[in-house]
Amino acid sequence: MKICLLNNLYKPYNRGGAENVVAAMIKSYQGAGHEVFLITTRPNNLDLGENKDCRTFYINSEFYNLNKKTKLARLFWHLYNLRATKKYHAIKKILQTEKPNLVISHNLMGLDFKIAPVIKELKIEHHHFLHDIQLLHPSGLIIYGNENIVNSAAAKLYQKITRLFLGSPDLIISPSRWLLEEHLKRGFFKNSKTEIQKLEDIFKINLADKKAQVIAKPFKHLLFVGQIEKHKGILFLLDAFKKLATTEMTLTIAGDGSLLPLIREQFSKDERIQILGRSEKPALEKYYREADALIMPSLCYENYPTVIIEARQAGLPIIASNLGGIPEAIGSDGCLFTPGDADDLFKKII
């Protein structure tokens, strides 16, 4: 079978968990003997190299640099993206030439939401994988305490457009039931089959024998792994740690993002805090082994974070915000705290 995967970013332009899921799918399908190719984006003025996992078609898009733009510039970009005819025609031409049997679309922001009708027109089977709420709101984020952002008049208009463009693919796949239900209750995918597919199954990880080894004493060595962005709760965690952590506690931070220079400036003098920046898999495995607990202090509603799977695979206990699909992802390998509540977080740690 010939399979096309669509995702707005991929290595070496990758940023988050969605790209890891796509990589796992590519490897899995290739291992099963299928021919796989990828359609993704990269900015005009940046060349970080080529993806060597599979044959890749790049569409020019400024999505990679979107987080560097002002709010007003992002608004105009989103409006333009809804009518991005060049990308539409480029993707259509690739599909007409390659003639895949199956298209699996992932994050389409920066590619083109309107490509779904083309897939249907070409009579290609279409599966769509949900990673976040970008069909419900252009930011792709629901922040704790601001849940009504997806129910505003502007958001409902946006949802009407994305619902019309994406239509009802043959199959909708979601790692968490929470994310699927958020779409279904707003009228998405009325004629689609749906499936809950946990990330550990996609990554082919058996977590049955990876139960966390919870120790009967306070956790002293805490670990944060993720994007260094406000919505991931990193500033909240650092402030809480500085105020409430005991002198023998340590916090290791592994990740990259726009706030990395800021936290290095403000917190690197605290000897209990180690700020590492971006870390590759071998180093991360070492940090998981050395830590007492993974702290996931998200202030946004997450789907099924891959960092949780990595921590569970390492047998590391997890303390995380009680938001979105996080409870489904954690299972029995940790505990939940009230988002943004420093006292509750440290009560759970202790």
CORUR-V702526 format. One line per field, one symbol per residue. ss: DSSP state (A for helix, B for strand, O for the rest). Layout:
# CORUR-V702526
ss: ???
This chain:
# CORUR-V702526
ss: OBBBBBOOOOOOOOOOAAAAAAAAAAAAAAAOOOBBBBBBBBOOOOOOOOOOOOBBBBBBOOAAAAAAOOAAAAAAAAAAAOOOAAAAAAAAAAAAAAOOOBBBBOOOOOOOOOAAAAAAAOOOBBBBBBOOOOOOOOOOOOBOOOAAAAAOAAAAAAAAAAAAAAOOOOBBBBOOAAAAAAAAOOOOOOOOBBBBOOAAAAOOOOOOOOOOOOOOOOOOBBBBBOOOOAAAOAAAAAAAAAAAOOOOOBBBBBOOOOOAAAAAAAAOOOOOBBBBBOOOAAAAAAAAAAOOBBBBOOOBOOOOOAAAAAAAAOOOBBBBBOOOOAAAAAOOOBBBBOOOOAAAAAAAAO
